[in-house]
């Protein structure tokens, strides 16, 4: 998941408990308690880092930066620079044109505009959002209408109350909604509700990444909205064979620019909202993009405490949740053995053969919190990177780079990554393009052809208690835990040639 939540903490504690049991068997209860009692100690004066200085969170040597205050790009011919700062808890952004950016603030429910690097004082739009957990103002994308005007699509967790006014009387439960606005005369106007989805039980796994496909339709991610894994909210879209009919959760949904279902490649063409599903079995996703050469869709997916994924998403793609995550069968909420073809046949929902499972094209065995996925459809960095995949993460502050195979249906992975699994951070090092970005939430390719990276670049309270030192600071190399309600400032970086002035 993108932000460290109570679910993430529970997963980590669960994983720690398994490890503890094994050590107890080997060393005895007394020795184990002596060695690992700090795991259960209360936090020691935890603090939030609200300094203006930049803190890098990549692991080991990946956290170093040759220029203080800036991320480090591992290609010596490239460097990162700051484009704009001061956005409160930003989640997603788009370009209206050169040096003209719209960016979302998760907790305030605001759409902000940045012109020539300056964040304009007044927001373009403010809506009432539920900002608890991963809820809030989450996704934005633009598209051209048939008449040539510009549409702006927004995905947010809408609340009937104003979270900033102190009014606590909500008239209805929050809902995850996709809206379309007209961009006219420098304003967002004529809101049109396209898709209305539940947000219960929440408050996490809402997804929210939006992109426009080669077919000029709107694709957007929706998580299972069920961070506590409550059984009554599970559906067949989460591979519960006897579960409820899907209600829009746990998938990649697709509609026209007017919000209408598309029958081609849908799971069930005559039933709403099944006819919105392009893919399903997805725990949560913050990254989707189309290959500019093949038109294939790719995504990232967040696992619990293991099994973060990169997937090639064909129509009817089943990502396997909550029966499989990464390449492992889920056994009582824990990572089991690799799933066999027989298990796949017996365990997964297939919607009369229209749903098809396939293994991830890349898996992190331990969480990095993958967020955005972007194809670099640009020659600005040379042929070495043109049309390759770039992926960001939230927990490590890394930007990853992947080549594709000749037929562009898999990632070009060699050596220890040939099995498509990074068992630890050392194995993933060869894929790291840059580090020290903080918690990355989005990537875009600007009109100038360069990569732009949006991130929370300040640290926060570390929920993983065992990694607090006596001074309350996070241990070097460990991921931060960002409080949902924090007002941490965001930064937009740009990756440019070293010699560009």
N, C-alpha and C positions, 0 to 999 in steps of 0.2 A: 504494500500500500504506500501511497505517496508520503503521508505524514505518519509519524510514529504514534500509534494509538494504543488504547488499553488492550485491544486484540493483539497487536504486535507484541506488546509486553507479555501477555499471557502465552503467546506462542514461544517467546524466548524462555520464559520460566518453565514451560512444558519441556522444551528441549533440554534445558539445564537439569530438570528433574530426571530425565532419562539418563543423562550422562552421570548424574549423581548416583543413581541406582547401580550402574555398572561399576563405578569406583568403589561403592560400598561392598560389593561382592569381592572385589580384588583386595582391598586394603583394610576392610573392617569398618564397622560403624564409627568407632571412636576416632580413628585416623581421618576418616572422611569428614566428620564433623569439624575436626580441627582445621583441616585444609580449606574447607569450603564454607565455613560459617559466614564469611563476609557476604556471600550471595544473599543472605537473609537479613542482613543488617539494615536498619533504616537509613535513609539518605542523610548525609552530613552537610547541612546548610547548603542545599543546591542553589545555584544562582543562574540567572539569565544574563548572557553576554549581550549588552546593549551598546557596546562601544562601536565607534565608527570604523574601526580597523577591520580588515578582511581576515577571516579565519578559514584555512583550507581543511577539508575533512577527508581527503583521499587517504588511502592506507599506505603506510610505510613510506617508501621513497616517492610514491605518487603525490604526496602532499607538499612536496617542495615546489617553490616558485622562484624563478630567477629574478623576478621583479616584485618587491613587497607590495601587497595589496591587490595583486592580480593573479588570476589562474595561470597555470603553466601549460603550454602546448608542447607536446613532445616532438613535433616536427620543428627542427631548428629554423626553418624558413618561415614559420608562422608565429603569431603572437595574439594575445587577447587584449582588447581595450574596452573601456567602459563607455557605453553609449548614453545611458540615463540611469538615475538612481532615485530612490524615494517613494517607490510604489509599495503600499501596505499589503503584505501577504499576497503577492501576485500569483495567478494560476495559469493564465494563457494570454497570448497576444497575436495580433495579425497586423499586416501592413495595409494601409489605405493607398500608399504611394511612397516614393522615395522620402525618407526622413519624416514619415507620417505614420504613427503607430497607435492602435487601440489596444489597451491592456486591461485585464480584469483584476479587481481586488476581491478576494474570496469572502472576507468577513464583512466588508462594508456594503457589498452588493452594488458596487460602482463600476462603471466603464469609464476609464480615464484615457486621455489623449496625450500623446507625446509628439511634439513638433520640433524638428531640428534638435533633438536631445533634451528638450525642456518639457517637463511634466506640467501641463496646463492646470491652473489652480482649480477651476470648476469642472466637476465630472460631466460627461456627456449624458449619463443616465445613472439613476439610482433606483434600485428595486428592493423590496423587502425580501430578504433571504433568511433562511435558517442557517446559521453559521456554526452549528455544533458539529464537532468531529470533522469529517471530510466534506460536509455539506457546504453550500454557499454558491457564489458566482464562479462557475467552473470552466465553461468552454465557449469559444468564439470562433467564427469563420465567416468569410465573405464569399459572395458569388454574384455573377452578373445575371440580371433578369433577361427575359426575352426581349424587352424593350431597350436594354442597354443600361438600365439603372443598376445601382448596387444594393444588394441585400446584405444584411448583417444578421447572422444566426447566433443566438445565445442559448446556452444550456445552464440552468441554475436551479437550486433547491428553493422554490418559492414558498414564502411564509405569508400568512394573512396578518402578521403583526410586524411592526417596525422594530427590529432588534436593537436599534440605537436609541429609541425613545423611552425605553423602560416600560413600555406597555406589555404586560405579561399575559394578556388574555387573547390567546390565539383562537381564531374562529374556526379553523379547520387544520388538520394535520398538514405538515409541509408536503409538497409534491415536487418531484423532479420534472422540469418542463423544458421543452424546446420551443423557443419563440423565433419568429422572423421579424426583423425591423427593416424599414426603408432608410437608407442613408441619403438624406436630401438636405441641401443647404446647411451642411455641417451639423446636422442633428440626426438623432435616431428617433424615428417617428413611426406611426401606424403599426404598433405591435400586433402580431398575429400568432395565436397559440397553435402550434403544429402538432405537438405530441405531449400528452399528459400522462405521467407515470407515477406510481407510488414511490415514496421514499422510505417506507417502513420496512423493517424496524429501525434501520439506520444505526447510528448517524454516519456510518462510513460505507465505503465501496459504492459510491455513486457514479464512478466513471466521469464522463463529461467531455472527452475529447471529440472534436468535430472535424470532418474533412469533406471536401467535395470530390466526388469520383469522376473518372473520365466520362461517365455517362451523364454528368451534370446533375447527379442526385446527391442528397445529403446523407452521409454516414456518420454515426456517432456511437460512442461506447457507453454502456450502462453496466455497472457492477451488480453483484447479487444483492446489494443493499441490506446485507445481513451479516454484519461483522461478528455477531455472537453465534451465528450458525443455528438460529432457532428453527426447529423442525417445521413448525406450522407455516413458515414462509418459503419453504423449499418447493421448487416446481420441477417439471420435466425438463426445463431449460438448464437445470443443474444436474441432469442425469439421475433424477429420482423416478424410477420406472413407473411407480404407482403414485407419483406426485400430482399436484394440481396442474392445470393448464398454465403455461407461461403467461406472465402479466407484463412483460417488457423488460424484466431484469435478466442479468447474467448473459449479455450478448452484445453484438454489434448490430444496431438497427439501421434501416435505410428507408428514406422517404423521398418523394419528389421535392422540388423547391417550394411547392405549395402544401407539403405535408401529407401527400397521398401515398398509400401503400403501392408497392411495385410487385406485380405477380411473378415476374421472371425470377427464378432462383430462390423464391421464398420457401419456408418450410411447409406451410399450409396456405394455399393461395386464397381460401375463402373464409378465413377466420381471423379476426382481429384480437390481439395484436401479434398472433403468430405470423401473419403476413408481413410484419415489419422486420422479422429476423433475417439477417444475412449470415450470422454466425451465432453460436451459443456455447454454453458450457464454460463461460469466462468468469473467473472470480472477480477480477477488477482490472481495468485497463486505462492507462493514461497516454497511449501512443498508438496512432494509426496513420498510415500514409500509403499512397499508391506508387508503384514503380513507374517512373516516367517512360520507360522503354517497353514494358510488357503489359502495363495496366493491372498487374497483380497487387492485391492488398496485403499488407503486412501489419502486425500489431505487436505490442508488448503486453505482458500480463504479470500481475503481482501475485506471488504465492503467499502462503502463511509465513512460516519461518524458513521455508526452503522453496525451491522450484520456481523462481522467477523465469519468465520465458520470452523468447522472440519467436513469432509464428508466421508462416505463410498461410494466408486466410483465403481459401477458395469458397465459392458459394455453398452454404450448408455446412461450413466448417464447425466441428464440435471440438472444443479445446479440452474437454474431459472433466472439468470441475463439476461436482465435488467427489468424483470417484478416482481421479488421477490428477496429479499436479507435477509439472516437469515430466519425467519419464517414470514416476513412481506411483504405485497404487497407494491410495489413502487407506490406512487401517486404523479405525477409531480416532481419527483426527491426526494421526502421526504418519510419518513417511514410511511406507512399506517397501517391498521389493519392486524391481522394475516390472511393469505390467506386460503380460504376454498377450498374444493375439487372441487366445481363448478367453482370457479375462475380459478383453475389450469387447468381444462379441456378446458376452453374457452380462456385462455390467452397465453398458452405456445405452442411453436413449437414442434412437435413430430416426424417429419420425417417419416411419414407413420407408426407410431406406434413403430419405432425402438428406439426412444428417450423416456426416462422415468425419470420423476422428483421424487425426494424424499427429505424430510426435512433434514436439517443438523443433525448430531449426537451431535453437541455442537455448541452453538452460544454465542459470547460475544455481549451484547447489545450495548456497547460502544467500540470503537476501541482499540485494543492492538497492531495491526499490526502483525498478526501471520506470521511467516516465515517458517522455516524448520519443518518437521515432520519425526520422526525416530523411528522405532521399535528397542528395545534393545534386539537383539538376542544373549544374553550373560548371564552367570551366575555370573559374577564378583561382582554384588551387592546383590546376593542372590535371592531366589525364589520370594521375594516380588516385584521385578522389572522385572524379566525375561520376555521377549517378550511383555512388555508393551509399550505404545506409549509415546514418549516425543515430546513436541512441544515448539518452541521458539517464542518470540515476539521481535519486534523492538522498540516499543514505551515505554514499561515498563521495559525492561531489564530482563524479567522473563523467566525461564525454567519451563514448566508445565509437570505434570505426570498424565497419565490416565490409569486405569485398564480397561480391556474389560470384557464383559459378557461371560458366559460360552460358548456360541456358536460363540463368537467373531464377531458379527455383529452390536454391539452397545457398547458404553462406559458405565462402571459401575458407575452410578451417583445416589446419594441418597440425602435425605433431600431437601434443597432449590434448589439443582441442578437437582432434578428429572424431572423437566420440560425441561431439556437440555438447559436452557438459564441462563447465568450469567448476571443478570440485572445491576450489578455494580461490582467494584473491590472487595468489601467485600465478595460477593457471590463466586467470583473466587478464594479466598484465599486457600481454601482446596485443590485446584489442583496445587498450586505453589510448585515446587520441589526446586527451587533456585532463588535468586534474585540478582540484582546488576551487571549484566553482561554487561550493556550498550546495544547498538543496535545489537542484535544477527542476523546474516545473514545465518548461516548454522550450522548443527549438523551432526556429523558422529560417528559411532562406530568403534574404531580403531582395528587393528589386535590384540591388547592386551585385547580386550573386554570391554574397558572403553569408556565412552562418552567424545567426544571432541566437544567444542563449539567455533565457530568463531564469533567474534563480533567487532564492532567499540566501543572502550571503552572510548572515550573522548566525551565530550559534544559539543554542537554547538549553533549557533544562534537560538533563539526560535521564530519561526514564529507566534506563538500565542501571539499576542501583549499584551493581557490583563494579561498575566502571567509573564511579566517582572516587576521586582521591580525597585525602583529608581536608584539602582546601576547597572542595566542592567543584573543582574544575574537571572537565571531561579529559580522560586519558588521551594522549596523542594517538591519532590513527583510528579512533572510534567514531561511529556516526552520531550526529546530534539527534536529539528528540525535540521536535518543534511543537510547542504547545499550540493547540488549535486556535485558541483565542488570542494568541500573541499579536503584537503589532510590528513584527519584524519587517524591516525594509527590504525591498527587492531591487535587483539590479539587472539591466540588460547589457550583456557583453556582445562584442563582435569579434570574430576571428579574422584577422587580416594578414597579408604578407608582412614579414619582418621589416622590409624596407619601405613600406607604405607610410607616407607622412600623414 
